[in-house]
C-alpha cells in the first residue's frame, strides 16, 4: 500500500464528527462565508503532525500534491506541513519543485490556517535571494488566498530584520476589502514594529492611518503602550 493511502486511512480512523462540526463553524464554511463548502473531519493539528511524522518521508512530491488537492481540509493541511518539511531538507531542485507546486495550487490553500503554516517557509524562503515580483503579482490577485500568501510570505524576511517587502505589500493591500487581509497585514506590520523597527511602523502609520481599516490598525498597534494605542485609535478613518 502507498504512503498516501496509509495517511488517508489514518485520518479516517481518527475522524471525529463532533469536532468536525466545531471546526466547520470556526473556519467559516457556511453559505456565503470565506470557506464555504470546505470539509472537515475533526482531526487536530497535533494528531496531523503525528501522522505525517510517520509517513511524510515515504511520500513522493507527486503524492503530496495529490494530498494538497484533497476535498478534506485536514488532508490539505497535512500536505502543506509535509511540503514545508520536504522543502527544508531538499536540494535546490526539490525546493524549486515544491515552490512551483505551491503556486500552482493556491486555490487549494484556501483558509488562513493553511496559508499561515506554509507561506513564509516555502514562498518567502524560495524568493529570499530572487526577484519578489511573484509576491506583488499575488498581492494584486483577485483570489483572497493569493493576497494573504503575499503578505504572510514576508514574515520570512521580517524574522531576518528586513521589512521593505512587507511595507510595500502592506501599501498595496491597504484598501483591501476582506477582513482576513486586514488581520494579516496588521499582524505583519506589528511584527515589523516588534522585530525590526518601531520607527518604520510609526512612519507607515503617519502616512496611512486615516486610510487603514480599523482591524488592520488594531492589529498593527497591539504592542504599543496603552496611551499611545488609544490616541491612535481615535484618529478618524476614511476607509
N, C-alpha and C positions, 0 to 999 in steps of 0.2 A: 504494500500500500504506500502511496505517496505521502510526503510530509504535509502537503496541502490537505489531503483527505483526513489525515490524523488530526490536524489543527481544527478543522471544521467539526469533526466528531467530538473532540474535547469540548468545544463551545456548546454543542447541542446537549451534551451530558450535564453541563453546568448551568444551562439556561434556567432563569428564574422569572416566571410570568409576572409576579407581583412587582419585582424590582424593575422589570421591563416597562411596566405601566408608569412607574415613577419617573424613570429616565426619559420616556417619551414625552411626558409633560414638561420635565425640567429643560429638555433640549428643544422645546417648541416644535413639535412635529404635527400639530393640529392644522386644520384647514386655514390657509392664508398666512401661516407662520413661516419663519425663515427656513425651517427644516421639514416642511410639510411632506408627509408620506414616508419619512425615514423609519426604518425598522430596528427596534432594539429587542434584545433577547434577555437582558438583565445580567450581564457579566461586568464585574467591577474591574477597574484598571489593575489592581494588584493580581487578580486572577488572570487577566490577559497577559501580564508580564510573566507570570509563572509558566503559562502555556508556551509562549513564544521562546522563553529561555531554553525549553526542551527541544523545540522543533526548528527554530529560526536558522541554525547552522546548516540544516538539511534542505532548505528551500532554495530553488533557483530564482533568479530575478524574474523570470517569466511567470513562475508560480506566485511570487509575491505580488506582481502586477495583477494577476487574476484575483487574488485576495482583496486587493485595493478596489477592485471593481464590483465587489460584493454588494448586495442589497442590504446586508446586515451591518449596522453601524460598528459594532464591536469587532467585526472581521476587518473592516476598513482601518479601524484604529490599530489593530494588530499589525496589519500590513505596513502602516506608517512607522510604527515602532521598530519593525524589522528592517525597513529601509534605512532608518536612522542608524541602526546598529551596523548594517552592511556598509553604509557609507563611511562610517568612522574607521572601519578596518579594511576598507577596499583600496585598491590601487587607483591611479588616475583614470584609467579606462572604466573601471567599475563605478567610480564617483560620477563620471560624466553620464554613464548609462542610467544611473539612479536619478540624477538631476533631470534627464530627459523624460524618464518615466513619470516623475513627479509633475513636471509641467504639462505633460500630455494627459494627465488625469486630474486636473484641478477641479473638474466638475464632481469628482468623487470625494474630494477633500472638502466636504460640504457641511462642516459645522465648526464652531470656534475651537472646540477641544482638539479637533483633528489638525487644524491649522497650527494651533499654538504648540503642539507637541513635536512639530516637524519642520516648519518653515525655516527657522533660523539655522537648524542643523544640516539642512540639505541645500536649499536655495541660497540662504545667506552665506553658508560656508563655501559653496561652489563658486559664487561670484566674488569672493573676497579679493582676489587679485585680477579680476576681469572687469569688463565694462558692466556697469549697473543698468544699462538700457532695458534689460528684461524687467527689472523692478518698476521702472517708470511706465512701461507698457502695461504691466499688471495693475498699477495704481490707477490707470485710466480705463480699465476694463469695465464692461457692464456687468460682469459676474462678481457678485459680492465677495466670494471666497478668494478670487484673484487679488482684489484690493486689500483684503486682510492679510493675505500671504505677503504682499508687497511691503507693508509696514512692519509686520512681525519678523520678516527676514532680516531687517536692520538690527534686530536685537543682537545678532551675531557680532555686529560692529560696535554697538554700544558697550558690550562686555569687554571690548578691547580699547575702550576710551575714545572711539570715533563716532561722531554723531552727525556728520554732514548729510549723509543719505537720509537719515531719519527726519531731519528738519525739512529737507526738500520734499520728501514724500508727504510729510505732515501738511505742508503747504498745499500740495495738490488735493489732499483729501479733506481740507478744511471745510468745504461746503458739502461734503458727502451727506446724504440723507439718512443713512442707516445707522441705527444705534450701535450695532456691533463694530462699526468702523469708528464711531465716536469714542467708544471704550478703548479700542485697540490703539488709536492714535494718542489718546490721553495717557494711556499706560506707558507707551514708548517715550512720550515727552517727559513723563515723571521719571523714567529710568535715566534719561539724558541728564536731568537735573540732579539725580541722586548719584550716578556713577561717573558722569563726565564733567558737566559744567552747569551750575545753577545760573550763572550769569547768562549763558546761552539760552536757557529756558526763559529767564526773565526778559531777554531781548525779544524772543518769539512772542511772549505774552504782550509785551508793549506794543508790538506791531499788529497783533491779530486778535486780542482778547475780545474786542467788540463783535468780531465775526465768528467766534468759536461757539459751537453747540455747548450748552451748559454741562452736559455729561462729559464731554471731552475736557472741558476746563476743570471740572471737579476731580477727574482722574489725574490730570496733569499736576495739580497743586496739592495733592493729598498729603505730601510730606512737608509742606510749608508750615511755618509757625501759625498757630490759630489766628492771631490778629491779622497777619498778612493774608491768610487764606480768606477770611471773612471780608476783608476790604476788596479783594479781587472778585469775589462772588457777587458783589452788588454793582459791578460795572455793567451798564446797560448793554444788551446784546441786540444786534440787528439780524442775527441768524434766523 
